[in-house]
Amino acid sequence: MKLKTLLTFATVASLFSCDNTKPETKTETDVQTPASLSFYFKVEADDTKKNFPAIQSFVFAEKNGYWLMFSGRTTGFHGFDSKTSNFPKAYANDSIFVYKPSVDSLYKMAIPNYGGDTANVFLCTNLAHTEYEGVLYACGGYGVRDKNNKDAQKTYDYFMSMDLNKAISAVIHNDPNSFKQNITWGQSKMVCTTGGELYRLPDGLFYMNLGHKFTGVYGGGSPSASQQQYKDTVWIFAIKSNTTKQGKAWQLENVGNINDGLPDSTTQFHRRDLVVAPSILADGSSIGLAIYGGVFTYGSNVPFSNPIYINPATSPKYKLDPYNQYLNIYSTAFMSHYDTETKTMMTTLFGGIGNAAASGGSGFDAAGNWSNVIATNKRMYANGGDVTTQIQDTGLLPAYLGSEAVFVPDAGLPFYNKEYNIIDYAKLGKSQSVGYIFGGIISNQCCNDTTGSSWPSTTLYKVSIYK
């Protein structure tokens, strides 16, 4: 999972009591839809998919039914042992995977042998990444300084792009040279971050959303000193091709930034390990971003609860919403869907980690729960308004899952905007499959003691919606 604060962190909480048992799996017949909720979800393990790799916090992209994955971790939630590193190299993912879910086929290739330290980027965790028009972009990440390190110590400032068709083909044919030659590199302090999220919007610009720079060993080990610097901003940049002696490279050009101008101690942009989702804006067509949750408020272990909405066409380019979100406030799998009839943008969050404040606690309290909750953030534009609410699904996930996981919609769905995987809710059937949740961290108990009770999920979970 993504890096936590240097402060004492007592894990997490949700709305459910901690009885150390898995939640009851609801069936279609015993899930009821209250009048205030026009839909509900059913999430079930797909036992026909058995070959998915055990990774979390990885880079992901999809093309023509193939899933490309690299970087991340091969163990579960990191602990808070002051004597040992929480991010040892031994548990860094050292393979590049392609998975084809339709036939449950997995292809695996070793990381190509790069010169310098660019190969170490593939051993990082939590690279920001995005897919746009068949190209995967990835940047940042926290990992080892060089091949001789046994622990992660550095946040990288590299930016890379690769053609997805070529990358997938290289892995399938175990051709590391082709994979290597398909990557174009860049480098900039704007992308020196981990725990943030990257998007390319229709204006052709990249938006590097928040995160932090962590230097040194997290936990124990040597060197004992470490530093953490929150980015406190959304960096906006363009990429320009630049030919060097080593070949083609990207030059990253800053064209602006989005923040509230407040100091690190009070800014609402002091966030990482969050959900950043593409969002249909009030005009019904433009694309912006919705920033949900994230940690931590300055000098505390309390997460953020107010959404930040990014709109590149307005001044200022953001809106801090007064709504307090308590469910599913950490980085987790999500589904984007827009309802044309009610002019409502919805982001459904599957599991992850909850906020104890929702049940009367303070931040992540010592009761510490993983979440099995499904919650939908609704941004309603009807009648010229802009109102945010959150509704909790009547059913629960079949396990404590979702953190650092991925949701991929089914290819045949009606999309309102296919490039950003925003589903057209009004055109969905009364009951139908909408996609898969996979990867990330799963736990066998809601109370997370960080000592072996979690692991990377290898199960694919089929998600269906009922209206």
C-alpha positions, 0 to 999 in steps of 0.5 A: 500500500502507499506510504503512510505518514511519519507520525504514529499511524494506528491503521484504519476504520469503517462503519462495521464492528470488528468481529474478525470474520468475513462479512456475509455474502448477500445474494440477489434475493436478499439485497433490498433497494431503499427508495433513496437508492436507485441501484445496487451492486453485487460483487462475486469472486470469479472462480474461473480466473485462476492465473492473476498474479499477486501484486498491489499498487501496480501500473495498469493499462488495458488494450484489446482485452489484454491487461498490462501490469508492472511495478508494485508490491508482492506483499500485503499492507506494510507494517509500522516496525521501527526496526526494519524497512516496510518497503524491502526490495525483496517484495518489489514486483520484479516482473512485467505481466500481460493477462488476458482475462477472457481465456485466463492466460498470463504472460510474464517477462523479466524487467529489461536490463536498462543502463543507469537507474531507469530499470529501478523505476520498474521496482518502484511502488505507486507510480502515477499512470494514465492511459490515453489513445492507446499510449500508457504514461507513467511517472514517479514512484518510491523504490530503491536507489540502485541495484545494491540497495535492499530497501526502498529509499527514493522517490523517482522523477522519471516520466515514461510513455509506451505504445500499448500494442507494442508493449503487450506484444513484447511481453507475450513474445518475451522480447525485452529489447522490443519492450525497452525500445518502445519506451520514451523517457523524460525527467522533471521535478513535477512528477517526482511524487508517489501516492498521487494520480496522473491524467491527460485531459482533452486539452492535451495537457497532463495533470499530476495530482498531488502525492508526496516525495519521500526520501530515505528508508520508511521504517527502520534500517539505514539511513535512519533519517528520512524526509517527506514533502507533500506536493500540495498542488496539481501540476499541469504540463505539456510534453515536447519531443526532444532528440538527445544522443540517446535518442528521442526523449520527452521534455516536460514543460510546466504550463500552470498549477492548481492549488489554494495558495495556502501553507503546507499546514493548512492547505486542502491540497496536502493529500496523497493515497486518494481517489482521483476520478474523471468526471463529467462537468455541469455542461454534460460533456466537458471532462474534469477531475474529482479528488476524493479523500486522501491523507493526512491533514497536517500534524495528524492522522486524520484524512481529508473529507471534502472533495476537490473538483478540477475544472480546467476551463474555470478560474479558479480551476478548482472547487472545494466542496463543503460535503464531508465524505467519510466512506471509502476515503483511501485509494481504492477501485472505483467505477465512473458512471453518468446519468443523463436523466438526472444530470448526475456524475457518480463515482462508486468506490469499492471497499478500501479503507474507511474513516472512523469519524463516520462512526464517531471516532477521530480519523483512523482510530485504534479500532482500525478496520478495513472496509467492505463497504460500497459507496457512491459519490454523487455530484448532481447538476440538476436545475443549475445546481452542484450538490454532492452526496454519498450513498451507501450500498445495501450490500457488502463486498464478499471480502475486505478488499479494494485498497490499491485495486483496479476496476475495469469496465466490460468492453461492451458497455454503453459508454458516455465517454469511452476514453475515460471509461465513464459508463452511460448509466441511463443505458444500462440494463435493469441487471447486468455485468459491468466489470471486474475488480482485481489486484490490490490488498485483501484482508481476512479480518476487518481489524488490521494489525499489519502483521500478516493479516493481509496479502495481494489479491489474486481473485478477480471479482465480477461486478454487476449492477441492479437498477 
